[in-house]
Amino acid sequence: MKKLKNWDNKTWLSSKSYISQFNKFIIKKSSLNKNSKILDVGCGRANIISALQQKYKFRNKPIGIDIVSNKGVKKNIIFKRVEALKYLDKQEKYDLILIKQTIHFFSKKNLNRLLNLAKKRLNTKGKILIFSLKTKNNKIPCFKKMRKNLEKSLKRDEALFKIIKKNLKEISYTNFNFKVNISKQKYVRMIRERYISCLLNMSNKEIKFGISEIKSKYKNQIKFTDTLKCISYRK
């Protein structure tokens, strides 16, 4: 699969409103203070942990890891271009390990390895927060081929959730909801730049055809609720 580069590049996921609401959600789930150590697995441009650093001024800068080194990675965090399994196999412990919209890139075997390593890297009372797209009645605007690919991916996520539940055992579930209000023109640009993994392996012809479908299907302003399932584990 091609690497996902634009999910947090000028999308609602990189907006100040989204980051603010998402971090309020995180703060309610974890007991953060200036001494907290944070690791973000699959951080992208590190918008989330950068905003947390601005708020808390952590003594130890949050660490973000990703296999893609994008332009625009925030400078007030520590970024490392590395695979998660390699990094977690030999590094220090954390109070919060954030795994946001990343699990679908792991095989079932490697997801188990990721979870086992993450548990070892937690401090006492530390937390793992795993976020993934809501799998039932997902509202993300799609054209026909995109919806087919997304549903296939979400079905696989359901199997991954079962692995997480079996591995972590004592977990809790909540949802993070964000009301999106985006212009059709901007959403078309996001599709063209393949902002979501279900678009990555489509041909240019399929993307072009899908954009035509989006243009005819939706009004000038697209409104929907983006919902993430949050799985919380505490050591």
Secondary structure, DSSP 8 states (H G I E B T S, - for coil): ------TTSSSGGGSHHHHHHHHHHHHHHS---TT--EEEET-TT-HHHHHHHHHH--SS--EEEESS--TT--TTSEEEE--HHHHHTS---EEEEEEES-GGGS-HHHHHHHHHHHHHTEEEEEEEEEEEE--SS------HHHHHHHHHHHHHHHHHHHHHHHHH-SEEEEEEEEEEEEEHHHHHHHHHTT-SGGGTT--HHHHHHHHHHHHHHS-SEEEEEEEEEEEEEE-
